[in-house]
Amino acid sequence: MKSLAIAETNIRRLARDRSNIFFVLILPLGIIIIIGSLFGGSFNPVIGIYNGAETPLAAALATALENEDGFDIRIYDSEEDLVGAVERGNADAGVVIPSDYDSAIRSGQTAAVGFAARPDGSGFELRAAISAIVGRQAELTRAARFAAQTAGISLDEGLALAADVSPGIPQVIVETEVLGEAIFGESPGQFDNGAATQLVLFMFLTGLVGATALIQTRNYGVSRRMLSTPTSARSIVLGEALGRFGVVIVQGLYIIGVTWLVFRVNWGDPLGAAAIVILFAAAAAGAAMLVGALFDNDQQVGGIGVVAGIGLAALGGSMIPLEFYSDTMQAVAHFTPHAWALEGFAELVRRDGTIVDIMPQLGALALFAVVLLGLAAWRLRVAITRP
């Protein structure tokens, strides 16, 4: 019971520190949102359209663009508004349908469709995709003009006939085969890729920075006063370990809960995800205890904790996916618990694995936890009982 009281006090300290509202609650979600917004999910470019004709053929072209999969279409009231949106980055590209579009086509002339894009974006690829859509309508128009000339019908009748016949014309089918395994799996959620990396980063970082509370407890004489009561050193060490674990697990459960409820992040098999979080939290708690037992200056540990937390996270794959590392760097990365935790989440989320499939990762995390907690318990006992 005394150990649980010590652990409860440590968790209350976390809640009472107002700076934790930002660093523990707001900052992790903010980074997840930024990563998801920039890199998450599929990319649907925004295509702006200005239709200066409002005639049947121009409307058909605009409809064809709107019906194309993979585009987010925005309609603009003037060419100036469209070009301005592209220049400001509000639209990735713009299509200008000229006012003489219908009249030029009906008279057998060429109708020039305008295209606008920034030179630093994906303008070349978007131009090719839009040109293909415009080209399909041009093919129907040529077929309709030929039918009108040979069958003595109007161009509109030729267009209707071409539209009816076109679906039955054999098309060239391109078959694709994916070689190897995709790094991020198929159709990940917008925030799925960044959630796991930020989870392990902030759980470990919160643990290391929270080691300052353990140093303050020793420096203020709280540990010695507890020893003067009927409280054994074992109870104090166990209480501090549970406190470090409680602080880290609260951080992890908060990130998982909010991202799942708000952003619908897929964490894979619940049992497997829970096992990873618990063992990683134990490893982070052991690292925090060890740092708190080795150092005597809480301000010094605050700075070291931030640098070490971010550095280990970067080495372990929280900044760059492990798949991008060389073989040597991957081997080095596995000296951190982060790499094993991220590999476990990758198996659960990308390959629909279960807890059975991540047993090697769980074993490695358990080893980290046992070694770090064992060393920390020994060193903390020495620190609080020495004369």
N, C-alpha and C positions, 0 to 999 in steps of 0.2 A: 504493500500500500504506500509506503514512503517513496518508493521508486516511481510509482505512478503520480504521486503529488509533485515530485521534482519535474517529471516530464510535462505535467499539466502547466506548471509555472513557465516552462520554456515556451510552450505554445502560446500562452497568454502574452508573453513578452513580444512574440511575433505580431500578435493582433494589436497590441497597444502602441507599437512604433508606427507613427503616421507615415513615415517615409516608405514603409512597406506597401502602403496602398498603391503607390505608383510602381515600385520596382517588383513587387510580387504579384500584384493583381492586374495592373493596367499594361505595363511594358510588354510582358510576354504575349498578350493577346494583340497588342498593337503591331508587334513584329510579325506575328502569324498573319494578320490582315494584310500587311504590306507585301509579304512574300507571296501570299495567295493572289493578291491583286496584280502583281507584276509577272509572276511566273506560273501561277496555278491554273489548272484546268485547261480547257481547250481555248484557242485563240480565234475569236470571231471578229474580224476587222469591221470597222464602221465605214460604210460606204454612203456618202451623201449624193443625193440626186436632185438636180434642178431640171424640171420638165418645162421648157419654154414654149412647147407647142400645144399641149393639151388636146391632141388629135388622136384618132384611133391607133395609128401605127406607133406614135410616140408613147401612148399609154400602154400598148402591148410590150414595148421594149422595157418600160419602167416596171411593168408587172413581172416580166421575165427576170429582171434583176432582183426584185423583191422575193421571188419564189426560189431563188438560188440558195441552196443550203450553205451554211458557213459564213453568210454575210448578215450583219446588222445594218438595216437600211434606215436612213434619216432623210426626210424630204425637206428641201429648203425653198424659200419663196423667191430667191433671186440668185443669179450667178455670183454676185458679189458676196452674199452671205455664205454661199457654198465654198468659194475660194478662201474666204476668211476663216472658216471652220477648219479647212485643211491646213492652213498656215499656222493656226493656233494649236493644232493637234487634236481638236475635237472630232475630227473625222480622219481616217487613214487615207482615204482617196475620195475623189468626187467625179461624178459623171454629169456632163451638161448635154442635154438633148436640145438641139437648136430649134428655133421657132419655125424654120422652113423644112423640118424633117420630113413631114408627109408630102409636101408639095415637091420636094426634090426627088423623092423616091417615085412618086406617081409620074413625074415627067421624065423618068429614066436617068436622072442625074445622080451624082454621089452625094450622100448626106454625111457630113462630117460630125461625128459625136465627140464632144470634148472630154478630156480626161485630165484630172489634176491630182498630184501627189507630191509629197516632200521628197527631196533626193536622199534623205538619210533614213527613210523607212523601208517598207516592203512594197514600194510603188511599182517596181518592175514586175513582181509576181502578181500583184493585183491587176495591173494593166493587162497581163496575159490572160487572166481569168475573165476579166470583163470583156476583152476583145473576143474571147470565145463565145460569150453570150450574144454579143452584137453580131458576130459572124453567123450564129445559128439563125437569127432573124433575117440576115441578109440572104442566106440560102433559101429560106421560105419565100422571100420577096422575088428572087430570081426565078424560082420555080413557078410562082404565081404569074410573073410577067410572061414567062414562056407559055404557060397555059392560056393566058389571055390572048396572046398573039396567034397561037395555033388553033384554039378552039373557039375564038371569037366571043369570049366572055369578058366580063369586067375584071379589073384588078382585084376588087374586093371578093368577087366570086372565086378568083384564082387563089387568093390567100386562104379562103375557107377550105377550098379543095386541098391545097398543099398542107394545111394544118391537119386535115383528116387522114391524108395519106402518109404523112411523115412518121407517125409511130410505128407503122408496119414495115418501114424500110430497114433492112438488116444493118446493124451497127457493128463497129469494130469494138470488140471486148478485150480489155487489158486485164490479165490476171496477174496478181502480185503475190509474192511469198515473202514472209518476214523471216529473216535469218537471225538466229541468236535470240536473246531475251531482252525485252525492253527494260530500261533502267527503272522507269517509273510505272510500269504496268500499263494496263489498258484503261483509258478513260478515268483517271483519278479525279477525285473531287477537287474543287478549286483550292481548298486549304489543306488537303490531305498531306501533300509533300512537305510542307513547312511545319506542320503541327508536331510530328514526332521529334524532329531535330530540335525545335525550341523547347519541347518538353524536357529532354535530357539535359539540354544546356542550362535551363533555369532551375531544374531540380538540384543539380550539382552546384550551380553558382549560389543558390540560396543557402545550401548547406554550408559551403565554405565561408561565405560572408557571415552567416549566423554563428560561426565559431567565436566571434567577438563576444557573444553573450557568455560563453563558457569561460573565456579569459577574465571577463569582468567579475564573474562569480568567484573565481579564485583570487583575483586581486583585491576585491572588496572584503575578503575574509569570510564569505558566505559558506564556502566549503569547510573551512576549519570550524566555524561555529556549528555546522551540522555534525561534524565529527565529535564535537564536545557533548552532543546529545546522544541518546541511545540509537544512533544511526550508524551502521557499519559503512566502511569504505566501499564494500561491494554494492550496497544499496545506492550509494551516491553515484558510483560509476554506471550502474544499470539505469538509474534515473536519468542521468545525462545522456546515455545512449538512446533511451526511449524518447527523450526530449528532442535530440537531433533528428531521430527518425520521424517523429511526429511533425516537426517543422517541414521536413522535405516532403513527406507524404501528403501533407496538406497542400503544398504547392502543386504536386503532381495531380492530385485528384481535382483540384480547382481547374487546372488547364484542360484535363480530359473532359470534365463535366461541362464546362462552358463551351468548348469547341464542339463537343458532340451535340449539345442542345441548340446552340446558336448557329454554328456553321455546318452542322451535319457531317463532321469529320468521321471517317471510317477508321476505327481502331482495331478492326479485325476481331478474332476470337476473343470474347470477354475474359475467359479464364486465362488464356495466354497473355493478354495485355495486362491483366492484374498481376500475374506472376512477374512479368518484366518490371513493372512499376515498383512492386514491393521489394524485389531483390536489388534493383538499382537504387531505391531509396535507402536500403540498408548499407550499400556500398558508399553512397554519398554521406550518410550519417557517420560511417566509420572514418571517412576522410576528414570530415568536419571535426570530429572528436580528436583525431590525431593532430590536426593543425592547432586546435585549441589547447591541447596538452603540451605541445612542443614550444609554443610562443608565449611570451608574457605581455606583449604590447598589443592591445586590442586595435589601436589605430593602424599599426603596421600590418596586422593581419587583414584588416578591411581592404587595404590596397592589394596585398598579395592574393587575397581570395578572389578578387575581381579578375586580376591578370591570370591567375592559375585556372580559374573556372572557365574563362573564355578561351584560353590557350588549349586546355585539354579538350574542350568541346570542338574547337577547330580541328585539332589533331584527330579526334575520334569520328569526324564526319558530319558535324553539325553545320558546317559552313559549306563544304563541298562534298557531294556524295562519294562514298567510299569507292564506288565503281570507277571514278575518275582518277583514283590514286594509282601509282605504280605498284608493282608487286612488293617492292621493298617498303614503301610507305604504308601499304595495307598491313603488312606484318607489324610495323611500328605502331600503327593506329590501334591494333588489338591489345596493346599494353594499357589501354584505357577502357573503363567499363562502358563508355559512350558507344564505342564501335560495336560491342556485343549487343547492347540494347537496341541500337538502330538496325542491326542485322535481324534481330528478333522481330521488330516491328515490320521490317520489309517483308519477312516471310509471312507474317500474319495478314498484312494489308495487300501486298502486291500479288501474292501467290495463294491467298486464301488458306494459309496454313493453320494448324491447330497447335495446342500446347505441346503435343507430341513432337511436332516438327521443329520446335525451337529448344528442345532439350539441351543441345550443345551450348547454345547461348545462355540458357538459364544456369547451366552448370558453371560456366565462366563467371557469370554475375555472382553466383553464390560463393565462388572461390574468392572473388574480390571482396565481398562483404565479410566473409569469415576472417581473411587476413587483415583487412583494415580495421575491423572492429576489435580483433584480438590485440593488435599492436596498440590501438588507441586506448583500450581498457587497461592494458599494462602500464602505458606511459601516464595516463591520467591518475591511476592509483598511486604511482610513484610521486607525481606532482602534488597531490593533495595530502599525502601522508609524510612527506619528508619534513624534517625539522626546519 
